[in-house]
């Protein structure tokens, strides 16, 4: 069976034994005390073998935040904002940006996007209406378009309609992902300059959101909130020497596995993303500043 994951680092680890990875560049670094893995897929052959589009993928590990270390939240926000600035278009340093929180707010593992947008400071109207105060701010629009089952409209269609009016220099798309391993759940944030395909992690892929479909750079911000049951069963069986086990066979049915504290963890990491987006788009802001603007 296929190993299902939206994370580039996992896809590469799974493909190492069979794929030619000479067209893949991998580096490790530390930022604000957090580990950062960078993967760059440079060729079409590697992209096909790994199952990820060509582009740059940055993975931030948030173990210190999960452990509630001192100052972990502001450090996580600063680290993520730094990575976001690395991916933002350099040719439009102060251009408008649309932040799209993808997913279904009513389903907690899918609510990362909508909840993150709740923490984004929308400034497009303020820049236009109060230029004396906000002239130096970047125009930012924030949107949580919902899902097809709620609106009857494809997410991509809604975003395209907004693009015609907002005309952003870039789109930041925040969404939930599927991981291949439980240890990644809500402990990892992946950023990619390749865009995103909403619903792909749970086998319900919609139209892709990327530069080709939207006409502007799309930076994807994703957090793994579920593991596919079949992938989990496959991993357990492989580590145990592929035993025949009825319980593992049950996991091969269409089922998604998540954490017990999913409500709190989604709320925590969505806040990190929202604050980091604010700090990346408005570098003069601190965590305390954002608290005041959102209060």
C-alpha positions in Angstrom: 0.0 0.0 0.0 1.1 3.6 -0.5 2.6 5.5 2.4 0.3 8.6 2.7 1.9 11.8 4.0 1.7 15.5 3.1 5.1 16.1 4.7 8.1 16.3 2.3 10.6 15.1 4.9 8.6 12.0 5.5 8.0 11.3 1.8 11.8 11.6 1.2 12.6 9.3 4.1 10.1 6.7 2.8 11.5 7.0 -0.7 15.2 6.8 0.2 15.6 3.1 -0.4 14.1 3.1 -3.9 14.3 6.7 -5.3 17.3 8.5 -6.8 17.6 11.5 -4.6 20.5 13.3 -6.3 18.0 16.0 -7.4 17.1 16.6 -3.7 19.0 19.0 -1.4 18.5 18.7 2.3 19.8 20.9 5.1 19.3 21.2 8.9 19.5 24.3 11.1 18.3 25.7 14.4 16.1 28.9 14.7 15.1 30.4 18.0 15.9 27.0 19.6 13.7 25.0 17.2 14.9 22.5 14.6 14.3 23.4 11.0 14.6 20.9 8.1 14.9 22.3 4.6 14.2 20.2 1.5 14.5 21.4 -2.0 13.3 19.2 -4.8 15.2 20.3 -7.9 14.2 18.0 -10.7 11.1 16.5 -12.2 12.3 13.0 -11.8 12.8 13.4 -8.1 9.4 15.1 -7.8 7.7 12.1 -9.5 9.5 9.5 -7.3 8.8 11.4 -4.1 5.3 12.4 -5.0 5.8 16.1 -4.2 6.0 19.1 -6.7 9.4 20.7 -7.3 10.1 23.5 -4.9 11.2 24.4 -1.4 9.9 22.8 1.8 10.7 24.1 5.3 9.7 22.1 8.3 9.7 23.6 11.8 9.7 21.2 14.8 7.8 22.6 17.8 8.8 20.1 20.5 9.7 23.0 22.9 6.3 24.5 22.5 4.6 21.2 23.2 6.8 20.9 26.4 5.6 24.4 27.4 9.2 25.6 27.7 9.8 29.2 28.9 9.2 31.8 26.2 8.4 28.9 23.7 5.4 30.7 22.2 7.1 34.0 21.2 10.2 32.0 20.1 8.0 29.8 17.9 6.2 32.9 16.4 9.6 34.5 15.6 11.0 31.4 14.1 8.0 30.8 11.9 7.8 34.4 10.8 11.5 34.3 9.8 10.8 31.2 7.6 7.7 32.9 6.1 9.8 36.0 5.2 12.2 33.7 3.4 9.5 32.4 1.1 7.6 35.7 0.5 8.2 37.2 -3.0 11.2 39.5 -2.9 9.9 41.5 -5.8 6.9 42.8 -3.8 8.2 43.4 -0.3 5.2 45.6 0.7 2.6 44.3 -1.7 -0.9 43.1 -0.6 -1.3 39.6 0.7 -4.3 37.4 1.0 -4.3 34.9 3.9 -6.7 32.0 3.3 -7.6 29.7 6.2 -8.6 26.4 4.5 -10.7 23.7 6.1 -13.9 23.1 8.0 -14.2 25.0 11.3 -16.8 22.5 12.6 -14.3 19.6 12.4 -11.5 20.1 14.9 -8.7 18.4 13.0 -9.6 20.4 9.9 -9.9 23.7 11.7 -6.3 24.8 11.7 -6.8 27.2 8.8 -10.0 29.0 10.0 -8.7 29.3 13.5 -5.3 30.7 12.3 -7.1 33.4 10.3 -8.9 34.4 13.5 -5.5 35.7 14.7 -4.5 37.5 11.6 -4.8 41.3 11.6 -6.7 42.4 8.5 -5.3 45.7 7.4 -6.4 46.3 3.8 -9.3 48.4 4.8 -7.3 50.3 7.4 -4.5 51.2 4.9 -7.2 52.6 2.6 -9.4 54.3 5.2 -6.8 55.5 7.8 -3.7 56.2 5.8 -2.3 58.6 8.3 -1.9 55.7 10.8 -1.5 52.7 8.6 0.3 54.0 5.5 3.4 52.0 6.4 1.5 48.7 6.9 1.2 46.0 4.3 -2.4 45.6 3.0 -3.6 42.2 4.3 -6.9 40.4 3.7 -8.0 37.4 5.7 -10.5 34.8 4.4 -11.9 31.5 5.7 -13.8 30.2 2.7 -15.2 27.1 4.3 -15.4 23.8 2.3 -17.5 22.6 -0.6 -19.9 20.7 1.6 -20.8 23.9 3.5 -20.9 26.5 0.7 -21.5 24.5 -2.5 -18.6 26.4 -4.0 -15.1 25.1 -4.5 -12.5 26.8 -2.3 -10.4 27.7 -5.4 -13.4 29.4 -7.0 -14.0 31.6 -3.9 -10.3 32.5 -3.7 -10.2 33.3 -7.4 -13.2 35.6 -7.0 -11.5 37.4 -4.2 -8.2 37.7 -6.1 -9.9 39.7 -8.8 -10.7 42.4 -6.3 -7.8 42.2 -3.8 -5.0 41.7 -6.4 -2.5 40.3 -3.9 1.2 39.9 -4.6 1.0 36.5 -2.8 -1.4 34.1 -1.1 -0.7 32.4 2.2 -2.8 29.2 2.4 -3.1 27.6 5.9 -4.4 24.1 6.0 -4.4 20.8 8.0 -2.2 18.0 6.7 -1.9 14.2 7.1 1.3 12.8 8.5 2.7 9.3 8.2 3.7 9.0 11.8 1.9 9.9 15.1 5.0 11.6 16.5 4.5 14.4 13.9 1.0 15.3 14.9 0.6 19.0 15.9 4.4 19.1 16.5 5.4 20.2 13.0 4.7 23.1 10.7 5.5 22.7 7.0 5.9 25.7 4.7 6.2 25.3 1.0 6.4 27.6 -2.0 4.6 25.0 -4.2 1.0 25.8 -3.1 -1.4 23.2 -1.8 -4.2 20.9 -2.8 -7.0 21.2 -0.2 -8.3 17.8 1.1 -5.4 15.8 -0.4 -4.3 14.5 3.0 -7.6 12.7 3.7 -8.2 11.5 0.2 -10.6 14.2 -0.8 -8.4 16.4 -3.0 -10.0 19.5 -4.5 -8.5 21.9 -7.1 -4.9 22.8 -6.4 -4.0 26.3 -5.2 -0.7 27.3 -6.7 1.0 29.9 -9.0 -0.4 28.1 -12.1 -4.1 28.2 -11.0 -4.1 31.5 -9.1 -1.5 33.5 -11.1 0.4 34.6 -8.0 2.9 32.9 -5.7 1.1 30.6 -3.1 2.9 29.8 0.1 1.4 26.8 1.9 1.5 26.6 5.7 0.4 23.2 6.9 0.1 21.3 10.2 -0.4 17.5 10.4 -3.4 16.8 12.5 -4.2 13.2 11.4 -2.6 10.0 10.4 -4.2 7.7 7.8 -5.2 4.4 9.5 -3.9 2.3 6.7 -0.5 4.1 6.7 -0.3 3.6 10.5 -1.1 -0.1 10.2 1.5 -0.5 7.5 4.2 1.1 9.6 3.3 -1.0 12.6 3.3 -4.2 10.6 6.6 -3.3 8.9 8.3 -2.7 12.3 6.9 -6.0 13.7 8.0 -8.0 10.7 4.7 -7.9 8.8 2.7 -10.2 11.1 -0.9 -11.2 10.4 -3.0 -9.3 12.8 -6.7 -8.6 12.7 -6.4 -5.4 14.7 -3.9 -4.0 12.1 -6.2 -5.1 9.3 -9.0 -3.1 11.0 -6.8 0.1 10.7 -6.7 -0.5 6.9 -10.3 0.6 6.7 -11.0 4.3 5.9 -10.2 5.8 9.2 -8.1 8.8 10.5 -6.2 8.8 13.8 -5.6 12.0 15.8 -4.6 13.0 19.3 -6.7 13.0 22.5 -6.1 16.7 23.1 -6.8 17.8 19.6 -9.0 20.8 20.6 -6.4 22.5 22.7 -3.5 21.6 20.4 -5.2 23.0 17.3 -6.1 26.2 19.2 -2.4 26.6 20.4 -0.8 26.0 17.0 -3.3 28.0 15.1 -2.5 31.0 17.4 1.2 30.5 16.6 0.6 30.6 12.9 -1.7 33.6 13.1 0.8 35.6 15.2 3.7 34.5 12.9 1.9 35.6 9.8 1.3 39.0 11.4 5.0 39.3 12.3 6.2 38.2 8.9 4.0 40.7 7.1 4.6 43.5 9.6 8.1 43.0 11.0 7.7 45.9 13.4 5.1 44.0 15.4 5.8 42.0 18.6 3.7 39.4 20.3 2.6 42.0 22.8 1.6 44.4 20.0 -0.5 41.7 18.3 -2.2 40.9 21.7 -3.3 44.6 21.8 -4.5 44.8 18.2 -6.5 41.5 18.6 -8.0 42.3 22.0 
